[in-house]
Amino acid sequence: MTTSTSELIREKAAELGFDACRFAAVGEAWAAGGRLHAFIDHGRHGEMDWMATTAERRAHPNAMWGGARSAIMLGVNYGPDANPLEALAHGDRGVISAYAQGDDYHELIKGRLKQLAGWLASRFGGELKVFVDTAPLMEKPLAARAGLGWQGKHTNLVSREFGSWLFLGSILTELELAPDAPEAEHCGSCQACLDICPTKAFPAPFQLDARRCISYLTIELKGPIPREFRAALGNRIYGCDDCLAVCPWNKFAATAREQRLHARDALRAPGLRDLAGLDDAGFRALFSKSPVKRIGRERFVRNVLYAVGNSGDAGLAEVAQARLADPSPLVRGAAVWALSRLLGPAAFEVLRVAQAETDPEVLAEWADFPPPFTG
């Protein structure tokens, strides 16, 4: 029996460590481009200006590369070995999104994609392009079209086999490959992902306002996080898994088989006390080969200090107070907010009088607590 081109590609993808491989036709019309433009028109992309500047190329795969005929959609399971929601109960520890507790998936998947692309080119010829969340290609709609899963009401991909935990990679090719059937949407009446969101980031099912999303706020936003969202952050210091972790389809999920995607012990639920004291060298050492490293030490410690303020642990006030002398005004401002939550009115007022007028770069933070401060 002759093995089809599609089956040969699937076999090679599995050999390289991909957990899923399916195919989609690229040239057909789709609704994803219209949804993208609506998202941007409403300003829901926040400070992610690159989404607006690349919107036309992003709106359809052929707008980026007219020669593409098929998309090879690849998935790598990163299922965690514990429920990410459990760590939220430990206020003195920080919660890092499950995808970022191991090695950076971009490098892992990119290497495998390049291997697969090299094999494809030598075996079948034709031009191709490789993508892993680093170019203007809407991979989730393509993955849904290829049948890897469907976009749930939280807009993320849900797989019947892997639940919420699937990294995506893609190869656009000139080859004409038989497309797989798309996966039907299986959310039904469930809206657990919408209900659990701490910041109410979903204006409606299948819509996201990134400006309210904790992943956006802790990763993409460069300045102070708006005051209205700080308490809702809880102890989430990099990303948020709530809408993913609560999905009922996770009952079919399995722990990632790739060891490099497993959580490092140091990143499972690290103590806020130690994290708040990280200098730049310590930050880079702790997050070597981790996606967390890309936001830099200042934004990360900002997030940690908001978590310190939410901890309810007065013993952490000294940690926040030490950061009032931090070189970064972003960090100093977050420290002010943390102290406003942990100190009594009298102790906070002493600090305010001593420092508010000597630190003009964070004067706005102190000004939010004019005397008499009542907590």
N, C-alpha and C positions, 0 to 999 in steps of 0.2 A: 504494500500500500504506500502511495506517495504521500509524504508529509507536506502539508500546505505551508506557504510562506509564513502565515500567521502563527501556526503551531511551532514552527522552527524558532520564531522570534520569542514566543512564550517560553519555550524550553531554555533558550539562552538567557532570558531575563531571570528565570528561576535559578539557573546555575550561578548567576552573578549575585544572587541574594535578594532579588525583588520578590515581594509577597503577592503582588497582583500585577497583571499586565493585560490590558484590553485596548481596543482600537476604535477610533472615531473618524468619520469623514470631516474634513476641515471646511470645505467650500459651501456648506449649506448655511442658510440664514438661521440666526438664533436670536433669542430675546435678551441675551446677557448684555449686549452692547447698550440697549435702551435702558436697562436697569442701572448700568454703570453711569450713564449720563445723568439719570435722575438723582443718583446718589451724590454726584458732584454738584449738580445744580442746587441741591438742598444744602450744600456746604457740609455734608456729613463726613467728608474726608478730613476735616480739621486742618492741621498743619502739614498733611501729607501732600504737598504741592505737586510732587512727581506724578500723582494720580491724574491731576488735571492736565499737566503738560504732556502726558503720554496717552491721554484718553482716546485720541483717534486711532493710534496704533493698537491700543488695548481692546478696542471695541469689537474687533473680530480678528481671528488668527491670520486671515489673508491680508488684513490691513497692515500687518507687520511684515509678512513675507508672502507675496503673491504666488510664489511657486509651490507652496505647501499643498499637498493633496490629502495626507492622512496624519493623524496624531496617534502616536504610541504613548499611552498613558500608563505610568508605572506607579506602584504604591509600595511603601515600606512600613510595616507595622511598628509602632512605637508604644504599644500598650504598656502602661505602668504596672508595677507589681503590687500597688496599693491604691485605694481610693483617694484621689487628690483632695477630696473634701474633708477628709479626716484631719489633716494638718491645720485646718482653719481654727480648730478649737484650742490651739496652743499659742496664746497671744504673745508669749515671749520669744517665739521663733518665727522666722520668715518663711513664706510660702513662695516657691519658684515654680512656674508652670512646668508641667511634666515634660514637655518637649525640650526644655532647656536644662534639665538636670543631668544630662549626659553630654556626649560630644556633639559638636555642631553638625546637625543633619545635612546642612548645605554641602559641606565638604564630602561627607560620606556618600550622599546620593550622587553628587556631581561626578565623583570618581567612577561610580558604577555606570552612570549614564554615558560617560565618555568611552568606557570599555564596550558597552553595548553598541554605541554609535560606530565605533571603529570596526566592530564585527559586521554590522549592517552594511557599511560602506564597502568593505572588502567582499562580502558575500553577494550583495544585491546591487551595489552601485547606487548612483543618484545622490543628489545633494540632501543634506539634512542639517537640523539645528537642534541644540540641546538646551533645555531650560529646567531650572529648579528654583522657582520663587525669586528670581533675580532679574527678570526682564518683563516687559509689558505684555504678558500673556495671561489671560484669565484661566488658570488651571482648574479651578473647581468646576466651572460650567463644562469644560472639556471632559473632566473626569466623570461627571454625571452623564454626559452624552455617550461616553464610552462604556458606561455601566459599572464603574467602580463603586458607585453609590449614588446618593441623591443629596441635594442641598437641603438641609433641614430648615426648620423655622428660624434657627439661629444663624442661617446662611452658610454654616460650615458643612463639610461633606460628612455624611453618615453612611457607613457600610454595614450590610447585613452580616458580613463575616468578621469585620474588625471593629465595629462600633465607631467611636469617634476618633480612633487613634491611627490615622493613616497619613504619613508624609507622601507628598506627590512629587513626581518628576515627569517630564514629558520630552518627547522627541518629535519634532515636525519633520516630515519627509516628503519627497516627491513621489514615493511609491504609492501605488493605489492598493490599499489593503482593505479587505472586506470588513466593514464596520460591525462592531458588536451592538447588540440592542441596548438602549439606555435603560437605566434602572428607574422603576416607578417610584414615586414619593410614598413613603410608608410612615409618615408622622401621624396620620389620622387626626384624632381630636386632642392628642397629647400636646401640651404646651409647657412641659416642665422646664425646658431650657429658657423660655421667656420669663416664667414666674420666678426663677431662682436668681436672675441677674441682679446684683446688689445696687447697680446704678441705673436700672431701667433703660438699658441701651437699645432696646428693640421697640421702635415706634409702632410696629405692626408685625405679624408673622412674616418671615422671609425678608425683613428689612432690618438694617443695622445703622445706628447713628454712632460712628466711631468716636465722636467727641465725648461720648458718655461711657465708652467701653474701657474697662480697667486695663486690658492689654494695650490699648492705644495710650492711655494716660500714663502708664508706668514705663512704656518702651518708646513710643514715638514722640510724645510731648516733651519739648526741650525745657520749658520754663516751669514755674511752680504749678502744681496741679490745682485746679480751681477748688476753692474752699468747700463748695457744696458736695464734692465727691470724696473728700479726704477721710471722713469717718467710715464711709462705705468701703474704702480700700481694705479695712481690717488689717490683717498681717500679710497681705499679698504684696510682694516686693518686686516681682517681675512676671507680668502676665497674669492670666486668670483662666482657670479650667472649669469654672462652675457650670457653664452651659453645656460643656462637653461631657463632664463627669456625670451629670444627672440623667443623661439620655438612657432610656430603657434598653436600647439596642446594644449597650455595652455588656449585657449579659452573655453575649456571644464572643466578646473580645478575649484575646489572649495576651500574655506578656510578650513583649518584643523578644525575638530570638537573636537579634543583633546585640552583642554584648556592649558595644560602644554606645548604644542608645539607652542602656540601663542607667538608673540614677546613681550618681556618685554619692558615697556616704556623706561627704562634706556639704552636699547641696540638697539633701533630702528635706531637712527642716533646720537650717542653720540658726544659731542663736543670734538674736538682734544685737546683743551687747557686743559681740565680736565683730559683726558686720559694720556697725556704726563707726568703729574705730579704724576701718581700713584706709590706708593711704593708697596712692596710685599704684605703687609697686605691689602692695599686698592684694589689691583688687585684681590686677593683671595676673598674678600668680594663682589666685584662687579660681579664676575663671578662664584659665588657659584652655584653649580649644572649645570653649563654651560660647553659645550665642549671646549669653549675657554680656560678654565683654564688649560688644559693639555699642552699648549705650553709654559706656564710660563710667568712671568712678563717681562723678558728681551726681548724675541722674540716679545712679543706683543708691548712693547714700541718702539722697533726697527721699527716695521711696522707703528706705529703711527707717528714717526718722519719722515719717508719717506712721509707719507701723509701730514704732516706739510710742508715739502719742496715743495710738489706739490700744496699746497693750493693757492699760489700766494698772500697770506695775510702777508704783512710785519709785521703786529701787532703780529704774532705768532713767530717772531724771538726770542723774549725774552724767550718763552717757550723752544725753541731748545737750546738757550744759557745756560739755567739753567741745561740742561742735560749734558753739557760738564764736569760737576763735578760728574756725575753718577758713582756709583761703577762698573758698567758693561762696559767694553770696547766695546762690541757690541752696546750698547745704545749710548755711546759717539761718536762712528764712524758714526752712523746714524744721530746724531745731527750735526756733521760737514757737512755732505752732505746737510741736511736741510738748514743750514745757508748759504751754498754756493749758494743756490737757492733764498734765501730771502734777503740777505744783498747786498748792493752795493759793488763794488770792494774795495773801500778804507776801509770800515768798516770790511770787511772780512779779508783784509790783516792785519789789526791791531790784530785781533784775532789769525790769523795764526802765526804771529811773536811771540805773547805772549804765545801760547800754544803748537805749533807744536813740539818744542824740549823738552817740559816737559811732554809729554804724548806719550812715545814710543809705547805703545800698540795700538794706533790708528794712528801711524805715516803715515801708508800707505794712510789713508784717506786724511790727510793734504797734503801729497806729490802729490796727484792728482791735487792740485791747487798751483803750485809753482809761485813765483812772476815773472813777474807782472800778477796777477790774473785779468782776464777780464770778468768773469761771464759766 
